[in-house]
Amino acid sequence: MSSFDDVFKAISHRTRREILTFISNKKDKISSSEINMRFPVSWPTMCNHLKVLTNAKLLKKRKVRREVFYSLNTQRLIGVVKTWINSFE
């Protein structure tokens, strides 16, 4: 699957779009546990959502001891979506 497809697959799920929006509203990195507390999904489900978003390179992650922190890769998201939109011009 191309990286282009990875991004659109990642953002095709409503919860993953909401996760991206939630993280984008934060000024700093946010922990996986804080993200999970915000959404009514199980921990394994949240881990899968975060994995899909990370594999699509929409999230950057950094591990500090036992906790993982995420931040939005805005350039990646905007770049892929703009490329797709510009193909219609």
The first five atom37 places (N, CA, C, CB, O) and aatype in JSON, in Angstrom:
{
  "aatype": [12, 15, 15, 13, 3, 3, 19, 13, 11, 0, 9, 15, 8, 1, 16, 1, 1, 6, 9, 10, 16, 13, 9, 15, 2, 11, 11, 3, 11, 9, 15, 15, 15, 6, 9, 2, 12, 1, 13, 14, 19, 15, 17, 14, 16, 12, 4, 2, 8, 10, 11, 19, 10, 16, 2, 0, 11, 10, 10, 11, 11, 1, 11, 19, 1, 1, 6, 19, 13, 18, 15, 10, 2, 16, 5, 1, 10, 9, 7, 19, 19, 11, 16, 17, 9, 2, 15, 13, 6],
  "atom_mask": [
    [1, 1, 1, 1, 1],
    [1, 1, 1, 1, 1],
    [1, 1, 1, 1, 1],
    [1, 1, 1, 1, 1],
    [1, 1, 1, 1, 1],
    [1, 1, 1, 1, 1],
    [1, 1, 1, 1, 1],
    [1, 1, 1, 1, 1],
    [1, 1, 1, 1, 1],
    [1, 1, 1, 1, 1],
    [1, 1, 1, 1, 1],
    [1, 1, 1, 1, 1],
    [1, 1, 1, 1, 1],
    [1, 1, 1, 1, 1],
    [1, 1, 1, 1, 1],
    [1, 1, 1, 1, 1],
    [1, 1, 1, 1, 1],
    [1, 1, 1, 1, 1],
    [1, 1, 1, 1, 1],
    [1, 1, 1, 1, 1],
    [1, 1, 1, 1, 1],
    [1, 1, 1, 1, 1],
    [1, 1, 1, 1, 1],
    [1, 1, 1, 1, 1],
    [1, 1, 1, 1, 1],
    [1, 1, 1, 1, 1],
    [1, 1, 1, 1, 1],
    [1, 1, 1, 1, 1],
    [1, 1, 1, 1, 1],
    [1, 1, 1, 1, 1],
    [1, 1, 1, 1, 1],
    [1, 1, 1, 1, 1],
    [1, 1, 1, 1, 1],
    [1, 1, 1, 1, 1],
    [1, 1, 1, 1, 1],
    [1, 1, 1, 1, 1],
    [1, 1, 1, 1, 1],
    [1, 1, 1, 1, 1],
    [1, 1, 1, 1, 1],
    [1, 1, 1, 1, 1],
    [1, 1, 1, 1, 1],
    [1, 1, 1, 1, 1],
    [1, 1, 1, 1, 1],
    [1, 1, 1, 1, 1],
    [1, 1, 1, 1, 1],
    [1, 1, 1, 1, 1],
    [1, 1, 1, 1, 1],
    [1, 1, 1, 1, 1],
    [1, 1, 1, 1, 1],
    [1, 1, 1, 1, 1],
    [1, 1, 1, 1, 1],
    [1, 1, 1, 1, 1],
    [1, 1, 1, 1, 1],
    [1, 1, 1, 1, 1],
    [1, 1, 1, 1, 1],
    [1, 1, 1, 1, 1],
    [1, 1, 1, 1, 1],
    [1, 1, 1, 1, 1],
    [1, 1, 1, 1, 1],
    [1, 1, 1, 1, 1],
    [1, 1, 1, 1, 1],
    [1, 1, 1, 1, 1],
    [1, 1, 1, 1, 1],
    [1, 1, 1, 1, 1],
    [1, 1, 1, 1, 1],
    [1, 1, 1, 1, 1],
    [1, 1, 1, 1, 1],
    [1, 1, 1, 1, 1],
    [1, 1, 1, 1, 1],
    [1, 1, 1, 1, 1],
    [1, 1, 1, 1, 1],
    [1, 1, 1, 1, 1],
    [1, 1, 1, 1, 1],
    [1, 1, 1, 1, 1],
    [1, 1, 1, 1, 1],
    [1, 1, 1, 1, 1],
    [1, 1, 1, 1, 1],
    [1, 1, 1, 1, 1],
    [1, 1, 1, 0, 1],
    [1, 1, 1, 1, 1],
    [1, 1, 1, 1, 1],
    [1, 1, 1, 1, 1],
    [1, 1, 1, 1, 1],
    [1, 1, 1, 1, 1],
    [1, 1, 1, 1, 1],
    [1, 1, 1, 1, 1],
    [1, 1, 1, 1, 1],
    [1, 1, 1, 1, 1],
    [1, 1, 1, 1, 1]
  ],
  "atom_positions": [
    [[0.85, -1.18, 0.0], [0.0, 0.0, 0.0], [0.89, 1.24, 0.0], [-0.97, 0.0, 1.23], [1.88, 1.3, 0.73]],
    [[0.55, 2.2, -0.8], [1.36, 3.42, -0.86], [1.13, 4.27, 0.38], [1.02, 4.23, -2.13], [0.15, 4.11, 1.1]],
    [[2.07, 5.16, 0.61], [1.93, 6.04, 1.77], [0.69, 6.92, 1.65], [3.19, 6.92, 1.93], [0.07, 7.28, 2.64]],
    [[0.34, 7.25, 0.41], [-0.87, 8.02, 0.14], [-2.09, 7.26, 0.64], [-1.0, 8.33, -1.37], [-2.96, 7.82, 1.31]],
    [[-2.15, 5.97, 0.3], [-3.26, 5.13, 0.74], [-3.26, 4.95, 2.25], [-3.19, 3.76, 0.06], [-4.33, 4.9, 2.87]],
    [[-2.08, 4.86, 2.86], [-1.98, 4.72, 4.32], [-2.64, 5.89, 5.03], [-0.51, 4.62, 4.75], [-3.36, 5.7, 6.01]],
    [[-2.41, 7.09, 4.53], [-2.98, 8.29, 5.15], [-4.5, 8.28, 5.02], [-2.4, 9.57, 4.51], [-5.21, 8.52, 5.99]],
    [[-5.01, 8.0, 3.82], [-6.45, 8.02, 3.64], [-7.14, 6.88, 4.38], [-6.79, 7.96, 2.17], [-8.27, 7.03, 4.86]],
    [[-6.48, 5.74, 4.48], [-7.04, 4.66, 5.29], [-7.1, 5.08, 6.75], [-6.21, 3.35, 5.12], [-8.09, 4.82, 7.44]],
    [[-6.04, 5.73, 7.22], [-5.99, 6.15, 8.61], [-7.08, 7.16, 8.94], [-4.62, 6.75, 8.92], [-7.71, 7.08, 10.0]],
    [[-7.32, 8.1, 8.05], [-8.31, 9.13, 8.35], [-9.73, 8.73, 7.94], [-7.94, 10.43, 7.64], [-10.67, 9.5, 8.11]],
    [[-9.88, 7.52, 7.41], [-11.22, 7.07, 7.03], [-12.07, 6.69, 8.24], [-11.12, 5.89, 6.08], [-13.3, 6.61, 8.14]],
    [[-11.44, 6.45, 9.37], [-12.16, 6.04, 10.57], [-12.46, 7.27, 11.43], [-11.35, 4.99, 11.39], [-11.57, 8.07, 11.71]],
    [[-13.69, 7.41, 11.83], [-14.13, 8.58, 12.59], [-13.33, 8.79, 13.88], [-15.61, 8.45, 12.93], [-12.91, 9.91, 14.18]],
    [[-13.11, 7.73, 14.63], [-12.37, 7.87, 15.89], [-10.95, 8.36, 15.64], [-12.34, 6.53, 16.65], [-10.44, 9.18, 16.4]],
    [[-10.31, 7.87, 14.59], [-8.95, 8.32, 14.3], [-8.94, 9.79, 13.9], [-8.32, 7.46, 13.18], [-8.01, 10.52, 14.25]],
    [[-9.95, 10.24, 13.16], [-10.03, 11.67, 12.85], [-10.22, 12.49, 14.12], [-11.19, 11.95, 11.86], [-9.64, 13.56, 14.26]],
    [[-11.03, 11.97, 15.04], [-11.24, 12.67, 16.31], [-9.97, 12.69, 17.14], [-12.39, 12.02, 17.1], [-9.68, 13.68, 17.81]],
    [[-9.21, 11.62, 17.1], [-7.92, 11.58, 17.81], [-6.99, 12.65, 17.24], [-7.26, 10.18, 17.7], [-6.35, 13.38, 18.0]],
    [[-6.92, 12.75, 15.93], [-6.07, 13.78, 15.31], [-6.51, 15.18, 15.72], [-6.1, 13.65, 13.78], [-5.67, 16.03, 16.02]],
    [[-7.81, 15.41, 15.73], [-8.32, 16.72, 16.14], [-7.99, 17.0, 17.6], [-9.83, 16.8, 15.92], [-7.57, 18.11, 17.94]],
    [[-8.17, 16.01, 18.46], [-7.88, 16.16, 19.88], [-6.4, 16.5, 20.09], [-8.24, 14.87, 20.64], [-6.07, 17.4, 20.86]],
    [[-5.53, 15.78, 19.42], [-4.09, 16.02, 19.57], [-3.71, 17.38, 18.99], [-3.28, 14.91, 18.89], [-2.85, 18.06, 19.54]],
    [[-4.34, 17.77, 17.89], [-4.0, 19.05, 17.27], [-4.37, 20.23, 18.16], [-4.7, 19.19, 15.92], [-3.77, 21.3, 18.04]],
    [[-5.34, 20.06, 19.05], [-5.74, 21.13, 19.95], [-4.83, 21.27, 21.16], [-7.15, 20.9, 20.42], [-4.95, 22.22, 21.93]],
    [[-3.92, 20.33, 21.32], [-2.96, 20.39, 22.42], [-1.71, 21.12, 21.95], [-2.6, 18.95, 22.94], [-1.31, 21.0, 20.79]],
    [[-1.11, 21.88, 22.84], [0.07, 22.66, 22.48], [1.35, 21.83, 22.55], [0.2, 23.86, 23.39], [2.36, 22.19, 21.93]],
    [[1.32, 20.72, 23.28], [2.51, 19.92, 23.49], [2.18, 18.46, 23.21], [3.06, 20.09, 24.93], [1.05, 18.13, 22.84]],
    [[3.16, 17.61, 23.37], [2.93, 16.17, 23.21], [1.93, 15.71, 24.26], [4.27, 15.38, 23.33], [1.81, 16.31, 25.33]],
    [[1.21, 14.66, 23.93], [0.18, 14.16, 24.82], [0.39, 12.65, 25.01], [-1.24, 14.46, 24.26], [0.73, 11.95, 24.07]],
    [[0.18, 12.18, 26.22], [0.43, 10.78, 26.51], [-0.69, 9.89, 25.97], [0.58, 10.57, 28.02], [-1.83, 10.33, 25.81]],
    [[-0.34, 8.65, 25.71], [-1.32, 7.69, 25.21], [-2.44, 7.48, 26.23], [-0.65, 6.36, 24.88], [-3.6, 7.3, 25.85]],
    [[-2.09, 7.5, 27.51], [-3.12, 7.31, 28.53], [-4.09, 8.49, 28.57], [-2.48, 7.12, 29.92], [-5.29, 8.3, 28.79]],
    [[-3.6, 9.7, 28.35], [-4.48, 10.87, 28.31], [-5.4, 10.81, 27.09], [-3.65, 12.17, 28.3], [-6.57, 11.17, 27.17]],
    [[-4.86, 10.35, 25.98], [-5.68, 10.2, 24.77], [-6.76, 9.16, 25.03], [-4.8, 9.79, 23.54], [-7.93, 9.36, 24.69]],
    [[-6.37, 8.05, 25.62], [-7.32, 6.96, 25.87], [-8.44, 7.38, 26.82], [-6.59, 5.76, 26.44], [-9.59, 6.96, 26.65]],
    [[-8.12, 8.21, 27.81], [-9.15, 8.67, 28.76], [-10.22, 9.51, 28.06], [-8.51, 9.48, 29.89], [-11.35, 9.58, 28.53]],
    [[-9.86, 10.14, 26.96], [-10.76, 11.04, 26.26], [-11.79, 10.3, 25.4], [-9.96, 11.98, 25.39], [-12.85, 10.84, 25.08]],
    [[-11.48, 9.05, 25.03], [-12.34, 8.32, 24.09], [-12.92, 7.07, 24.72], [-11.54, 7.96, 22.83], [-12.24, 6.38, 25.49]],
    [[-14.18, 6.77, 24.41], [-14.85, 5.61, 25.0], [-14.54, 4.3, 24.26], [-16.36, 5.84, 25.01], [-15.43, 3.6, 23.79]],
    [[-13.25, 3.99, 24.18], [-12.83, 2.73, 23.55], [-11.89, 2.0, 24.5], [-12.13, 3.0, 22.16], [-11.3, 2.61, 25.4]],
    [[-11.75, 0.71, 24.3], [-10.86, -0.08, 25.14], [-9.4, 0.28, 24.85], [-11.09, -1.6, 24.93], [-9.09, 0.87, 23.81]],
    [[-8.54, -0.08, 25.77], [-7.11, 0.2, 25.6], [-6.56, -0.49, 24.35], [-6.33, -0.25, 26.85], [-5.85, 0.15, 23.58]],
    [[-6.86, -1.77, 24.11], [-6.35, -2.41, 22.88], [-6.84, -1.72, 21.6], [-6.77, -3.87, 22.86], [-6.09, -1.61, 20.63]],
    [[-8.08, -1.27, 21.61], [-8.61, -0.56, 20.44], [-7.87, 0.75, 20.24], [-10.11, -0.31, 20.6], [-7.53, 1.11, 19.11]],
    [[-7.63, 1.48, 21.33], [-6.9, 2.74, 21.23], [-5.49, 2.51, 20.72], [-6.86, 3.45, 22.58], [-5.0, 3.26, 19.87]],
    [[-4.83, 1.47, 21.23], [-3.47, 1.15, 20.77], [-3.46, 0.89, 19.28], [-2.91, -0.07, 21.53], [-2.54, 1.3, 18.58]],
    [[-4.48, 0.2, 18.78], [-4.57, -0.06, 17.34], [-4.76, 1.24, 16.56], [-5.72, -1.04, 17.04], [-4.11, 1.44, 15.54]],
    [[-5.64, 2.11, 17.02], [-5.84, 3.39, 16.34], [-4.54, 4.18, 16.3], [-6.95, 4.21, 17.05], [-4.18, 4.73, 15.26]],
    [[-3.84, 4.24, 17.42], [-2.59, 5.0, 17.47], [-1.53, 4.37, 16.57], [-2.07, 5.07, 18.92], [-0.73, 5.08, 15.96]],
    [[-1.53, 3.05, 16.47], [-0.59, 2.36, 15.6], [-0.87, 2.69, 14.13], [-0.67, 0.84, 15.82], [0.07, 2.96, 13.37]],
    [[-2.13, 2.68, 13.73], [-2.49, 3.01, 12.35], [-2.07, 4.44, 12.02], [-4.01, 2.83, 12.13], [-1.51, 4.7, 10.96]],
    [[-2.34, 5.36, 12.93], [-1.98, 6.77, 12.71], [-0.46, 6.97, 12.68], [-2.59, 7.65, 13.8], [0.04, 7.77, 11.9]],
    [[0.25, 6.24, 13.52], [1.71, 6.32, 13.54], [2.31, 5.7, 12.28], [2.27, 5.63, 14.8], [3.23, 6.27, 11.69]],
    [[1.79, 4.54, 11.88], [2.3, 3.9, 10.66], [2.06, 4.75, 9.41], [1.64, 2.53, 10.48], [2.83, 4.69, 8.46]],
    [[0.99, 5.53, 9.42], [0.71, 6.45, 8.31], [1.53, 7.73, 8.43], [-0.79, 6.79, 8.27], [1.45, 8.62, 7.59]],
    [[2.33, 7.81, 9.48], [3.2, 8.96, 9.77], [2.41, 10.24, 10.02], [4.16, 9.18, 8.62], [2.9, 11.34, 9.77]],
    [[1.17, 10.08, 10.52], [0.37, 11.24, 10.9], [0.64, 11.65, 12.34], [-1.12, 10.93, 10.71], [0.38, 12.78, 12.73]],
    [[1.18, 10.72, 13.11], [1.57, 11.01, 14.48], [3.05, 10.71, 14.66], [0.73, 10.2, 15.48], [3.58, 9.76, 14.08]],
    [[3.69, 11.54, 15.46], [5.06, 11.28, 15.88], [4.96, 10.77, 17.31], [5.98, 12.58, 15.77], [4.15, 11.25, 18.09]],
    [[5.79, 9.8, 17.65], [5.73, 9.29, 19.02], [7.11, 9.29, 19.64], [5.13, 7.89, 19.05], [8.13, 9.13, 18.97]],
    [[7.1, 9.46, 20.96], [8.34, 9.46, 21.73], [8.07, 8.72, 23.02], [8.86, 10.91, 22.0], [7.12, 9.03, 23.74]],
    [[8.9, 7.75, 23.31], [8.73, 6.96, 24.52], [9.61, 7.53, 25.63], [9.06, 5.47, 24.26], [10.8, 7.77, 25.43]],
    [[9.01, 7.73, 26.8], [9.72, 8.18, 27.98], [9.4, 7.2, 29.09], [9.33, 9.67, 28.38], [8.29, 7.17, 29.62]],
    [[10.38, 6.4, 29.43], [10.19, 5.29, 30.38], [9.07, 4.39, 29.91], [9.89, 5.82, 31.79], [9.2, 3.74, 28.87]],
    [[7.98, 4.33, 30.64], [6.88, 3.42, 30.29], [5.76, 4.12, 29.53], [6.32, 2.79, 31.54], [4.8, 3.48, 29.1]],
    [[5.88, 5.41, 29.36], [4.8, 6.16, 28.72], [5.2, 6.57, 27.31], [4.44, 7.41, 29.55], [6.36, 6.85, 27.03]],
    [[4.21, 6.6, 26.44], [4.43, 7.03, 25.06], [3.68, 8.34, 24.85], [3.96, 5.93, 24.03], [2.51, 8.47, 25.23]],
    [[4.37, 9.3, 24.24], [3.79, 10.61, 23.97], [3.66, 10.8, 22.47], [4.65, 11.75, 24.6], [4.52, 10.39, 21.7]],
    [[2.55, 11.43, 22.07], [2.25, 11.62, 20.66], [2.1, 13.1, 20.34], [0.99, 10.86, 20.27], [1.67, 13.9, 21.17]],
    [[2.46, 13.44, 19.12], [2.2, 14.78, 18.59], [1.81, 14.62, 17.13], [3.46, 15.72, 18.74], [2.15, 13.63, 16.48]],
    [[1.09, 15.59, 16.63], [0.57, 15.54, 15.26], [1.67, 15.91, 14.27], [-0.63, 16.49, 15.11], [2.41, 16.87, 14.48]],
    [[1.75, 15.16, 13.2], [2.66, 15.48, 12.1], [1.84, 16.25, 11.06], [3.33, 14.16, 11.48], [1.4, 15.69, 10.05]],
    [[1.64, 17.51, 11.33], [0.78, 18.37, 10.52], [1.25, 18.43, 9.07], [0.72, 19.77, 11.11], [0.44, 18.38, 8.15]],
    [[2.55, 18.53, 8.88], [3.08, 18.64, 7.52], [2.71, 17.43, 6.68], [4.6, 18.8, 7.56], [2.38, 17.57, 5.5]],
    [[2.76, 16.26, 7.27], [2.43, 15.03, 6.54], [0.95, 15.03, 6.13], [2.75, 13.78, 7.42], [0.61, 14.76, 4.98]],
    [[0.08, 15.35, 7.08], [-1.35, 15.34, 6.8], [-1.7, 16.36, 5.72], [-2.14, 15.64, 8.08], [-2.38, 16.03, 4.75]],
    [[-1.25, 17.58, 5.9], [-1.55, 18.63, 4.93], [-0.93, 18.33, 3.58], [-1.05, 19.99, 5.44], [-1.56, 18.56, 2.54]],
    [[0.29, 17.82, 3.57], [0.97, 17.51, 2.32], [0.23, 16.5, 1.48], [0.0, 0.0, 0.0], [0.04, 16.7, 0.28]],
    [[-0.2, 15.41, 2.1], [-0.9, 14.35, 1.36], [-2.26, 14.84, 0.88], [-1.07, 13.1, 2.23], [-2.63, 14.61, -0.28]],
    [[-3.0, 15.5, 1.75], [-4.34, 15.95, 1.37], [-4.25, 17.03, 0.28], [-5.08, 16.5, 2.61], [-5.05, 17.02, -0.66]],
    [[-3.3, 17.96, 0.4], [-3.14, 18.99, -0.63], [-2.76, 18.38, -1.98], [-2.08, 20.01, -0.2], [-3.26, 18.81, -3.02]],
    [[-1.88, 17.39, -1.95], [-1.47, 16.73, -3.19], [-2.67, 16.12, -3.88], [-0.4, 15.66, -2.92], [-2.82, 16.23, -5.1]],
    [[-3.52, 15.47, -3.1], [-4.7, 14.84, -3.66], [-5.66, 15.9, -4.22], [-5.41, 13.98, -2.59], [-6.16, 15.76, -5.34]],
    [[-5.91, 16.95, -3.44], [-6.83, 18.0, -3.89], [-6.3, 18.7, -5.15], [-7.05, 19.03, -2.77], [-7.06, 19.0, -6.07]],
    [[-5.0, 18.95, -5.17], [-4.41, 19.64, -6.32], [-4.48, 18.8, -7.6], [-2.96, 19.98, -6.02], [-4.38, 19.35, -8.69]],
    [[-4.65, 17.51, -7.46], [-4.75, 16.66, -8.66], [-6.05, 16.91, -9.43], [-4.66, 15.18, -8.27], [-6.2, 16.45, -10.56]],
    [[-6.98, 17.64, -8.82], [-8.24, 17.94, -9.48], [-8.22, 19.28, -10.21], [-9.36, 17.94, -8.48], [-9.18, 19.63, -10.89]],
    [[-7.14, 20.01, -10.06], [-7.08, 21.31, -10.72], [-6.58, 21.19, -12.15], [-6.18, 22.26, -9.93], [-6.46, 22.19, -12.85]]
  ]
}
